[in-house]
């Protein structure tokens, strides 16, 4: 007699293939999850690295901004110091000139003339004083005009003193430096 196997072998084969499929599917899913996890970690690492680089650049920019500010302040201080040095050098250079101007003023004053005020603004010397007579004032103007250190004496006012024994006068004169070139003298008189 023929033997018939009534066992559901096809069913078992199908179940076996189904198990293999799910096992393969689970393996692929696990591998895919692992790959996604590893790729995610790598991308996070790259993002963290870029953030760290950006933070470093930001810090360095702040340091450079501070240095730029310091350089700007140093340049400003340098300009101030150079300006001070220029003023000091100008004062040092004109110190003998001032002494010479006062010496010329003393030489130009005739007897009988007394100064009550001398004011030097720029190159203009304003003189106020008292003279015994108008002739003494005229003599003072001639002496200023003949001096190398003065030009353009200009008498502004002459009044009799209250006591009547002399004249109050007010005049201006331009101070020049004979040691300067002619172009500088012309610029000083304008």
N, CA, C and O of each residue as an XYZ file, in Angstrom:
760
protein
N       0.775     -1.147      0.000
C       0.000      0.000      0.000
C       0.838      1.241      0.000
O       1.941      1.283      0.545
N       0.329      2.173     -0.578
C       1.072      3.412     -0.687
C       0.927      4.184      0.605
O      -0.110      4.253      1.265
N       1.996      4.713      0.870
C       1.978      5.474      2.127
C       1.782      6.940      1.827
O       2.502      7.509      1.006
N       0.900      7.506      2.424
C       0.621      8.916      2.232
C       1.010      9.616      3.534
O       0.585      9.259      4.633
N       1.820     10.605      3.340
C       2.240     11.396      4.494
C       1.239     12.519      4.655
O       1.138     13.414      3.816
N       0.541     12.455      5.690
C      -0.492     13.439      5.921
C       0.041     14.633      6.723
O      -0.707     15.563      7.026
N       1.243     14.607      7.042
C       1.810     15.743      7.780
C       1.836     16.985      6.876
O       2.119     16.904      5.680
N       1.551     18.056      7.449
C       1.541     19.252      6.623
C       2.954     19.787      6.377
O       3.350     20.819      6.919
N       3.688     19.072      5.560
C       5.072     19.462      5.326
C       5.188     20.773      4.570
O       6.122     21.549      4.773
N       4.210     21.005      3.688
C       4.260     22.284      2.990
C       4.057     23.430      3.987
O       4.689     24.484      3.921
N       3.179     23.167      4.870
C       2.903     24.167      5.904
C       4.161     24.382      6.745
O       4.479     25.522      7.084
N       4.845     23.371      7.070
C       6.069     23.490      7.867
C       7.152     24.210      7.070
O       7.906     25.028      7.597
N       7.201     23.874      5.783
C       8.192     24.523      4.927
C       7.879     26.016      4.842
O       8.774     26.859      4.902
N       6.616     26.314      4.704
C       6.203     27.707      4.656
C       6.542     28.395      5.976
O       7.052     29.516      5.982
N       6.267     27.741      7.066
C       6.581     28.307      8.386
C       8.083     28.492      8.524
O       8.534     29.493      9.079
N       8.839     27.567      8.039
C      10.300     27.658      8.128
C      10.790     28.845      7.298
O      11.628     29.619      7.760
N      10.282     28.992      6.094
C      10.688     30.113      5.236
C      10.251     31.443      5.867
O      10.959     32.447      5.798
N       9.061     31.416      6.483
C       8.564     32.615      7.143
C       9.479     33.004      8.298
O       9.783     34.182      8.483
N       9.911     32.033      9.062
C      10.839     32.290     10.179
C      12.154     32.852      9.648
O      12.685     33.823     10.188
N      12.674     32.239      8.588
C      13.924     32.721      8.008
C      13.758     34.167      7.500
O      14.637     35.013      7.669
N      12.603     34.410      6.878
C      12.353     35.755      6.382
C      12.343     36.764      7.529
O      12.974     37.817      7.448
N      11.615     36.427      8.600
C      11.559     37.350      9.734
C      12.918     37.490     10.412
O      13.272     38.570     10.883
N      13.667     36.414     10.460
C      15.006     36.478     11.053
C      15.904     37.377     10.174
O      16.651     38.214     10.681
N      15.810     37.185      8.875
C      16.600     38.021      7.970
C      16.133     39.477      8.080
O      16.939     40.407      8.113
N      14.791     39.648      8.138
C      14.244     40.985      8.277
C      14.712     41.628      9.589
O      15.088     42.800      9.608
N      14.690     40.873     10.663
C      15.162     41.384     11.962
C      16.649     41.710     11.890
O      17.091     42.729     12.421
N      17.418     40.850     11.237
C      18.859     41.104     11.092
C      19.116     42.364     10.296
O      19.949     43.188     10.672
N      18.394     42.514      9.187
C      18.552     43.711      8.357
C      18.119     44.946      9.143
O      18.762     45.994      9.076
N      17.006     44.809      9.898
C      16.527     45.940     10.701
C      17.562     46.322     11.749
O      17.831     47.502     11.970
N      18.145     45.299     12.399
C      19.178     45.567     13.416
C      20.389     46.234     12.763
O      20.934     47.207     13.285
N      20.797     45.697     11.620
C      21.952     46.282     10.924
C      21.610     47.710     10.473
O      22.430     48.617     10.619
N      20.384     47.914      9.917
C      19.991     49.256      9.485
C      19.933     50.207     10.670
O      20.375     51.351     10.573
N      19.384     49.732     11.801
C      19.337     50.572     12.999
C      20.752     50.909     13.453
O      21.030     52.041     13.850
N      21.638     49.930     13.395
C      23.035     50.181     13.767
C      23.684     51.192     12.846
O      24.393     52.087     13.306
N      23.449     51.057     11.542
C      24.021     52.008     10.580
C      23.451     53.401     10.817
O      24.191     54.385     10.820
N      22.114     53.489     11.018
C      21.493     54.795     11.287
C      22.056     55.386     12.569
O      22.331     56.584     12.634
N      22.230     54.555     13.588
C      22.787     55.028     14.862
C      24.210     55.539     14.656
O      24.563     56.617     15.133
N      25.027     54.758     13.941
C      26.415     55.165     13.711
C      26.491     56.440     12.858
O      27.284     57.339     13.140
N      25.657     56.503     11.813
C      25.650     57.703     10.981
C      25.172     58.903     11.809
O      25.730     59.995     11.694
N      24.151     58.707     12.635
C      23.661     59.783     13.504
C      24.743     60.266     14.455
O      24.915     61.468     14.661
N      25.479     59.307     15.037
C      26.578     59.680     15.950
C      27.665     60.457     15.202
O      28.205     61.442     15.705
N      27.965     59.997     14.009
C      28.987     60.681     13.203
C      28.542     62.106     12.866
O      29.333     63.044     12.966
N      27.272     62.270     12.465
C      26.762     63.600     12.135
C      26.750     64.479     13.383
O      27.116     65.652     13.313
N      26.330     63.923     14.530
C      26.360     64.690     15.781
C      27.782     65.100     16.133
O      28.024     66.221     16.580
N      28.711     64.188     15.929
C      30.119     64.501     16.188
C      30.607     65.628     15.288
O      31.319     66.528     15.733
N      30.219     65.570     14.019
C      30.618     66.625     13.088
C      29.981     67.964     13.480
O      30.625     69.010     13.404
N      28.707     67.921     13.901
C      28.030     69.149     14.336
C      28.700     69.707     15.585
O      28.947     70.909     15.674
N      28.997     68.829     16.559
C      29.686     69.279     17.778
C      31.051     69.870     17.444
O      31.452     70.885     18.013
N      31.760     69.227     16.519
C      33.072     69.725     16.120
C      32.936     71.110     15.471
O      33.728     72.009     15.754
N      31.931     71.280     14.602
C      31.723     72.573     13.952
C      31.317     73.641     14.967
O      31.765     74.784     14.877
N      30.474     73.275     15.928
C      30.085     74.225     16.979
C      31.307     74.646     17.784
O      31.468     75.819     18.120
N      32.167     73.676     18.090
C      33.397     73.993     18.830
C      34.281     74.936     18.013
O      34.857     75.876     18.560
N      34.387     74.688     16.716
C      35.181     75.568     15.860
C      34.566     76.967     15.802
O      35.286     77.964     15.859
N      33.236     77.045     15.689
C      32.558     78.349     15.667
C      32.777     79.101     16.973
O      33.018     80.308     16.966
N      32.691     78.382     18.107
C      32.941     79.016     19.408
C      34.374     79.536     19.485
O      34.616     80.635     19.983
N      35.319     78.742     18.990
C      36.716     79.157     18.998
C      36.902     80.418     18.142
O      37.591     81.356     18.544
N      36.279     80.425     16.964
C      36.394     81.584     16.081
C      35.760     82.806     16.737
O      36.300     83.908     16.650
N      34.612     82.616     17.396
C      33.955     83.735     18.085
C      34.850     84.300     19.184
O      34.980     85.516     19.325
N      35.466     83.411     19.958
C      36.386     83.869     21.007
C      37.561     84.630     20.410
O      37.957     85.676     20.925
N      38.113     84.109     19.332
C      39.260     84.770     18.705
C      38.855     86.121     18.115
O      39.636     87.073     18.149
N      37.647     86.207     17.580
C      37.163     87.485     17.053
C      37.059     88.500     18.181
O      37.428     89.662     18.009
N      36.557     88.066     19.340
C      36.470     88.980     20.493
C      37.856     89.444     20.920
O      38.054     90.617     21.239
N      38.824     88.512     20.924
C      40.195     88.875     21.295
C      40.751     89.884     20.289
O      41.377     90.872     20.672
N      40.516     89.628     18.995
C      41.016     90.548     17.971
C      40.312     91.906     18.052
O      40.947     92.944     17.860
N      39.004     91.906     18.336
C      38.303     93.180     18.514
C      38.895     93.971     19.669
O      39.044     95.190     19.580
N      39.233     93.284     20.749
C      39.846     93.948     21.905
C      41.215     94.515     21.514
O      41.572     95.627     21.903
N      41.976     93.730     20.735
C      43.289     94.208     20.306
C      43.156     95.403     19.368
O      43.944     96.346     19.437
N      42.151     95.357     18.488
C      41.921     96.487     17.586
C      41.574     97.732     18.392
O      42.044     98.829     18.090
N      40.748     97.553     19.419
C      40.382     98.685     20.274
C      41.625     99.236     20.983
O      41.808    100.449     21.076
N      42.475     98.333     21.480
C      43.701     98.768     22.152
C      44.608     99.505     21.165
O      45.204    100.527     21.505
N      44.708     98.978     19.936
C      45.548     99.623     18.923
C      45.004    101.010     18.617
O      45.770    101.964     18.480
N      43.694    101.125     18.509
C      43.078    102.426     18.257
C      43.388    103.399     19.385
O      43.722    104.557     19.139
N      43.277    102.924     20.630
C      43.588    103.779     21.776
C      45.065    104.162     21.783
O      45.416    105.300     22.095
N      45.929    103.202     21.434
C      47.359    103.510     21.389
C      47.666    104.532     20.294
O      48.489    105.427     20.485
N      47.002    104.394     19.153
C      47.212    105.383     18.093
C      46.753    106.762     18.542
O      47.407    107.766     18.262
N      45.623    106.802     19.242
C      45.113    108.079     19.745
C      46.098    108.682     20.741
O      46.396    109.875     20.682
N      46.606    107.852     21.661
C      47.602    108.340     22.627
C      48.867    108.797     21.903
O      49.478    109.799     22.275
N      49.249    108.054     20.869
C      50.443    108.411     20.106
C      50.261    109.784     19.464
O      51.159    110.624     19.509
N      49.087    110.004     18.865
C      48.814    111.302     18.246
C      48.836    112.416     19.292
O      49.359    113.502     19.043
N      48.264    112.137     20.467
C      48.283    113.147     21.536
C      49.710    113.437     21.977
O      50.080    114.593     22.187
N      50.518    112.374     22.119
C      51.914    112.577     22.516
C      52.692    113.334     21.443
O      53.510    114.201     21.752
N      52.428    112.998     20.178
C      53.110    113.728     19.106
C      52.711    115.196     19.111
O      53.546    116.072     18.883
N      51.434    115.466     19.373
C      50.983    116.856     19.441
C      51.657    117.575     20.607
O      52.087    118.721     20.477
N      51.744    116.894     21.740
C      52.430    117.506     22.898
C      53.896    117.755     22.588
O      54.442    118.811     22.908
N      54.540    116.751     21.947
C      55.947    116.915     21.596
C      56.128    118.098     20.641
O      57.090    118.858     20.752
N      55.188    118.241     19.700
C      55.267    119.360     18.757
C      55.155    120.697     19.492
O      55.892    121.641     19.207
N      54.214    120.759     20.450
C      54.060    121.989     21.225
C      55.335    122.273     22.008
O      55.810    123.408     22.044
N      55.884    121.236     22.635
C      57.113    121.420     23.422
C      58.262    121.842     22.515
O      59.035    122.735     22.863
N      58.374    121.198     21.348
C      59.438    121.582     20.423
C      59.253    123.015     19.937
O      60.221    123.765     19.811
N      57.998    123.391     19.663
C      57.751    124.779     19.250
C      58.122    125.748     20.359
O      58.720    126.795     20.111
N      57.757    125.384     21.598
C      58.121    126.247     22.725
C      59.629    126.313     22.894
O      60.190    127.380     23.142
N      60.280    125.161     22.759
C      61.739    125.143     22.874
C      62.368    125.985     21.764
O      63.352    126.692     21.982
N      61.776    125.892     20.565
C      62.322    126.639     19.431
C      62.075    128.128     19.543
O      62.884    128.931     19.078
N      60.948    128.509     20.165
C      60.641    129.939     20.263
C      61.125    130.562     21.562
O      61.012    131.776     21.733
N      61.654    129.778     22.472
C      62.117    130.344     23.733
C      63.174    131.425     23.523
O      63.068    132.490     24.132
N      64.186    131.200     22.692
C      65.156    132.280     22.460
C      64.516    133.482     21.762
O      64.938    134.621     21.963
N      63.492    133.217     20.938
C      62.830    134.308     20.230
C      62.133    135.230     21.225
O      62.225    136.452     21.108
N      61.435    134.651     22.207
C      60.726    135.467     23.204
C      61.720    136.331     23.983
O      61.476    137.511     24.239
N      62.837    135.719     24.350
C      63.868    136.481     25.071
C      64.373    137.621     24.192
O      64.562    138.743     24.662
N      64.586    137.329     22.930
C      65.084    138.347     22.002
C      64.040    139.460     21.805
O      64.395    140.634     21.699
N      62.748    139.085     21.758
C      61.679    140.082     21.610
C      61.674    141.017     22.812
O      61.595    142.235     22.647
N      61.757    140.466     24.017
C      61.776    141.327     25.197
C      63.032    142.209     25.222
O      62.984    143.359     25.658
N      64.132    141.666     24.757
C      65.360    142.472     24.684
C      65.174    143.615     23.691
O      65.591    144.740     23.967
N      64.556    143.349     22.538
C      64.302    144.393     21.542
C      63.323    145.430     22.068
O      63.481    146.623     21.809
N      62.308    144.978     22.810
C      61.357    145.930     23.398
C      62.104    146.851     24.355
O      61.904    148.066     24.338
N      62.965    146.272     25.188
C      63.718    147.085     26.146
C      64.638    148.071     25.426
O      64.797    149.204     25.881
N      65.243    147.661     24.317
C      66.129    148.557     23.559
C      65.350    149.644     22.829
O      65.855    150.746     22.614
N      64.107    149.321     22.449
C      63.310    150.278     21.662
C      62.657    151.352     22.519
O      62.223    152.374     21.987
N      62.577    151.154     23.815
C      61.878    152.113     24.679
C      62.778    153.321     24.935
O      63.844    153.174     25.533
N      62.368    154.516     24.492
C      63.173    155.712     24.769
C      62.960    156.183     26.208
O      62.035    155.738     26.886
N      63.802    157.062     26.651
C      63.648    157.633     27.991
C      62.326    158.378     28.062
O      61.910    159.003     27.087
N      61.672    158.315     29.196
C      60.430    159.046     29.395
C      59.198    158.275     28.942
O      58.098    158.827     28.946
N      59.356    156.985     28.545
C      58.220    156.149     28.151
C      58.167    154.973     29.115
O      59.177    154.322     29.381
N      56.969    154.712     29.633
C      56.786    153.619     30.586
C      55.620    152.757     30.108
O      54.559    153.270     29.754
N      55.830    151.459     30.102
C      54.769    150.543     29.681
C      53.937    150.121     30.879
O      54.476    149.795     31.937
N      52.629    150.130     30.709
C      51.747    149.610     31.758
C      51.234    148.214     31.382
O      50.814    147.451     32.252
N      51.268    147.880     30.076
C      50.770    146.570     29.649
C      51.415    146.178     28.332
O      51.509    146.989     27.411
N      51.861    144.926     28.246
C      52.366    144.321     27.005
C      51.590    143.014     26.818
O      51.582    142.164     27.707
N      50.945    142.857     25.674
C      50.181    141.639     25.403
C      50.572    141.118     24.027
O      50.461    141.826     23.026
N      51.036    139.860     23.989
C      51.426    139.236     22.727
C      50.401    138.167     22.386
O      50.266    137.170     23.095
N      49.673    138.387     21.282
C      48.704    137.401     20.785
C      49.119    137.044     19.371
O      49.023    137.852     18.447
N      49.579    135.819     19.229
C      50.100    135.431     17.916
C      51.357    136.216     17.646
O      52.335    136.110     18.387
N      51.340    137.006     16.587
C      52.482    137.857     16.257
C      52.196    139.325     16.516
O      53.021    140.175     16.183
N      51.052    139.645     17.101
C      50.680    141.032     17.370
C      50.974    141.384     18.825
O      50.503    140.723     19.750
N      51.749    142.421     19.001
C      52.110    142.900     20.329
C      51.318    144.177     20.601
O      51.473    145.176     19.899
N      50.468    144.130     21.628
C      49.690    145.313     22.027
C      50.422    145.979     23.186
O      50.766    145.331     24.175
N      50.650    147.264     23.051
C      51.418    148.020     24.040
C      50.533    149.153     24.566
O      49.914    149.879     23.789
N      50.481    149.295     25.885
C      49.821    150.422     26.530
C      50.812    151.002     27.526
O      51.549    150.274     28.192
N      50.813    152.316     27.613
C      51.759    152.923     28.518
C      51.551    154.417     28.662
O      50.551    154.984     28.223
N      52.545    155.034     29.298
C      52.511    156.471     29.564
C      53.834    157.045     29.053
O      54.906    156.478     29.267
N      53.723    158.203     28.362
C      54.918    158.889     27.858
C      54.909    160.317     28.385
O      53.847    160.890     28.628
N      56.099    160.888     28.561
C      56.199    162.261     29.055
C      55.671    163.255     28.033
O      55.160    164.317     28.389
N      55.801    162.895     26.746
C      55.295    163.787     25.695
C      54.946    162.959     24.462
O      55.269    161.775     24.369
N      54.277    163.621     23.521
C      53.936    162.940     22.270
C      55.176    162.628     21.445
O      55.188    161.667     20.677
N      56.221    163.442     21.603
C      57.471    163.190     20.895
C      58.084    161.860     21.321
O      58.674    161.154     20.503
N      57.947    161.522     22.586
C      58.470    160.242     23.085
C      57.713    159.073     22.436
O      58.311    158.047     22.114
N      56.405    159.231     22.247
C      55.609    158.196     21.584
C      56.068    158.059     20.134
O      56.199    156.945     19.626
N      56.308    159.176     19.473
C      56.799    159.145     18.081
C      58.153    158.464     18.006
O      58.418    157.678     17.096
N      59.008    158.775     18.977
C      60.329    158.141     19.024
C      60.205    156.634     19.224
O      60.947    155.866     18.612
N      59.266    156.201     20.079
C      59.030    154.773     20.296
C      58.578    154.108     18.997
O      59.036    153.014     18.667
N      57.689    154.757     18.266
C      57.218    154.176     17.004
C      58.348    154.063     15.992
O      58.442    153.062     15.281
N      59.211    155.080     15.917
C      60.356    155.009     15.009
C      61.302    153.886     15.405
O      61.802    153.158     14.547
N      61.551    153.742     16.717
C      62.438    152.668     17.188
C      61.861    151.292     16.852
O      62.595    150.394     16.438
N      60.542    151.126     17.029
C      59.909    149.852     16.656
C      60.036    149.614     15.144
O      60.298    148.492     14.711
N      59.854    150.657     14.358
C      59.904    150.517     12.901
C      61.313    150.175     12.426
O      61.469    149.451     11.443
N      62.345    150.683     13.108
C      63.729    150.427     12.712
C      64.232    149.075     13.214
O      65.254    148.584     12.734
N      63.554    148.485     14.141
C      63.987    147.200     14.700
C      63.766    146.078     13.689
O      62.796    146.092     12.932
N      64.671    145.115     13.687
C      64.518    143.934     12.827
C      63.397    143.026     13.320
O      62.850    142.243     12.544
N      63.055    143.122     14.582
C      62.106    142.191     15.209
C      60.668    142.709     15.189
O      59.749    141.986     15.574
N      60.464    143.941     14.749
C      59.109    144.509     14.736
C      58.833    145.183     13.403
O      59.735    145.700     12.744
N      57.548    145.162     13.019
C      57.104    145.832     11.803
C      55.759    146.491     12.064
O      55.052    146.147     13.012
N      55.426    147.423     11.225
C      54.107    148.039     11.188
C      53.607    148.562     12.537
O      52.544    148.136     12.989
N      54.332    149.464     13.192
C      53.783    150.026     14.420
C      52.533    150.848     14.090
O      52.520    151.614     13.127
N      51.503    150.683     14.889
C      50.219    151.347     14.624
C      49.736    151.979     15.924
O      49.369    151.285     16.872
N      49.743    153.288     15.949
C      49.287    154.025     17.124
C      47.768    154.056     17.108
O      47.162    154.501     16.134
N      47.151    153.583     18.191
C      45.698    153.501     18.224
C      45.069    154.655     18.989
O      44.000    155.142     18.621
N      45.731    155.090     20.053
C      45.154    156.199     20.837
C      46.255    156.895     21.622
O      47.190    156.267     22.118
N      46.112    158.237     21.720
C      46.977    159.051     22.575
C      46.062    160.021     23.296
O      45.320    160.772     22.663
N      46.116    160.005     24.634
C      45.278    160.893     25.453
C      46.148    161.561     26.503
O      47.113    160.977     26.996
N      45.799    162.767     26.830
C      46.483    163.454     27.920
C      46.178    162.741     29.222
O      45.055    162.279     29.423
N      47.138    162.644     30.092
C      46.894    162.046     31.401
C      46.059    162.988     32.236
O      45.983    164.181     31.943
N      45.437    162.470     33.263
C      44.580    163.289     34.122
C      45.399    164.349     34.856
O      44.916    165.438     35.167
N      46.658    163.989     35.123
C      47.513    164.966     35.794
C      47.978    166.041     34.816
O      48.414    167.116     35.230
N      47.886    165.750     33.519
C      48.266    166.718     32.497
C      49.750    166.774     32.238
O      50.193    167.631     31.473
N      50.542    165.908     32.835
C      51.987    165.971     32.672
C      52.509    165.001     31.619
O      53.723    164.896     31.445
N      51.650    164.302     30.923
C      52.104    163.341     29.926
C      50.947    162.827     29.096
O      49.863    163.409     29.084
N      51.197    161.714     28.393
C      50.175    161.138     27.516
C      50.061    159.640     27.752
O      51.059    158.925     27.847
N      48.806    159.185     27.845
C      48.542    157.744     27.823
C      48.471    157.337     26.352
O      47.880    158.043     25.535
N      49.070    156.209     26.024
C      49.004    155.788     24.624
C      48.698    154.295     24.538
O      48.905    153.535     25.484
N      48.203    153.911     23.374
C      47.900    152.507     23.065
C      48.327    152.276     21.624
O      47.965    153.041     20.730
N      49.107    151.207     21.402
C      49.586    150.934     20.049
C      49.750    149.428     19.844
O      49.807    148.658     20.802
N      49.824    149.037     18.601
C      50.110    147.641     18.263
C      51.300    147.615     17.327
O      51.558    148.571     16.596
N      52.012    146.521     17.361
C      53.152    146.326     16.485
C      53.229    144.825     16.163
O      52.891    143.987     16.999
N      53.673    144.501     14.955
C      53.775    143.106     14.535
C      55.179    142.599     14.828
O      56.171    143.214     14.437
N      55.247    141.473     15.519
C      56.536    140.870     15.855
C      56.922    139.907     14.743
O      56.112    139.068     14.348
N      58.144    140.013     14.231
C      58.663    139.106     13.199
C      59.988    138.544     13.675
O      60.634    139.100     14.563
N      60.376    137.455     13.082
C      61.656    136.834     13.400
C      62.582    137.064     12.212
O      62.317    136.537     11.132
N      63.640    137.820     12.368
C      64.517    138.091     11.223
C      65.272    136.845     10.763
O      65.833    136.833      9.667
N      65.292    135.814     11.575
C      66.001    134.592     11.202
C      65.151    133.684     10.315
O      65.669    132.723      9.747
N      63.845    133.976     10.186
C      62.962    133.177      9.338
C      63.147    133.584      7.884
O      63.566    134.706      7.600
N      62.832    132.669      6.954
C      62.875    133.050      5.538
C      61.815    134.111      5.239
O      60.872    134.280      6.011
N      61.965    134.805      4.152
C      61.057    135.916      3.808
C      59.631    135.441      3.624
O      58.697    136.163      3.975
N      59.431    134.227      3.074
C      58.056    133.741      2.866
C      57.340    133.554      4.182
O      56.136    133.797      4.270
N      58.067    133.119      5.228
C      57.448    132.932      6.547
C      57.128    134.273      7.174
O      56.126    134.402      7.877
N      57.969    135.285      6.930
C      57.713    136.616      7.492
C      56.456    137.214      6.869
O      55.633    137.806      7.567
N      56.309    137.057      5.540
C      55.143    137.602      4.864
C      53.874    136.936      5.369
O      52.850    137.597      5.540
N      53.935    135.608      5.614
C      52.777    134.897      6.147
C      52.442    135.339      7.551
O      51.279    135.299      7.955
N      53.465    135.769      8.316
C      53.224    136.202      9.702
C      52.601    137.575      9.749
O      51.871    137.884     10.691
N      52.866    138.415      8.755
C      52.348    139.775      8.786
C      50.932    139.873      8.221
O      50.250    140.876      8.431
N      50.485    138.836      7.503
C      49.144    138.891      6.916
C      48.087    138.608      7.922
O      46.901    138.616      7.591
